[in-house]
Amino acid sequence: MAKQESRLDKFLGEFRQQTYESEFTKFMREYKQQKPQTEAEQRKSRSIWWDHKQDLDTQRRAKESRVKQQAYVYQNKV
């Protein structure tokens, strides 16, 4: 059994050495090394546009005011 495990370990070891890295991944890694402030700027921008408290009353009113759309919009109403 130990012989089979060693073959598997050898195979997996060879596989790990041949990992693929795309050109985009290389670019992003190098870009982040050159400009480390990028991630902080991304977090700041995200907090401006997305990370804010939700107003439950506004969400409720928006849900109530929705008009249900028919399944096929070009069909005449029957």
SVG drawing of the C-alpha trace seen along z (x, -y; Angstrom):
<svg xmlns="http://www.w3.org/2000/svg" viewBox="-59 -57 66 59">
<polyline fill="none" stroke="black" stroke-width="0.4" points="0.0,0.0 2.9,-2.3 4.1,-1.9 0.8,-3.1 0.7,-6.1 4.2,-7.1 3.2,-6.9 0.2,-9.1 2.3,-11.6 4.8,-11.7 2.0,-12.2 0.4,-15.0 3.8,-16.6 4.4,-16.8 0.9,-18.2 1.3,-20.9 4.5,-22.1 2.8,-22.6 0.1,-25.0 -1.3,-27.4 -1.4,-31.1 -3.3,-33.2 -1.9,-36.5 -4.6,-38.4 -3.7,-36.9 -0.1,-37.8 -1.1,-41.3 -3.3,-41.8 -0.6,-40.4 2.0,-42.7 -0.4,-45.7 -1.2,-45.2 2.5,-44.9 3.1,-48.2 0.1,-50.0 -0.7,-48.5 -3.2,-51.3 -5.6,-49.9 -7.4,-47.5 -8.0,-50.3 -9.5,-52.5 -11.7,-49.6 -13.0,-49.1 -13.7,-52.9 -15.6,-53.0 -17.6,-49.9 -18.6,-51.5 -19.8,-54.6 -22.0,-52.7 -23.0,-49.4 -22.2,-49.1 -24.9,-51.2 -27.8,-50.6 -31.0,-49.5 -34.2,-51.5 -36.9,-48.8 -39.8,-51.2 -38.5,-52.2 -37.9,-48.6 -41.5,-47.7 -43.0,-50.6 -41.0,-49.7 -42.1,-46.1 -45.8,-47.1 -45.7,-49.5 -44.4,-46.9 -46.7,-46.1 -46.7,-42.5 -45.6,-41.9 -47.4,-39.4 -45.4,-36.3 -45.1,-37.4 -45.0,-41.2 -46.0,-41.4 -49.2,-39.3 -52.5,-41.2 -54.2,-41.2 -56.9,-38.6"/>
</svg>
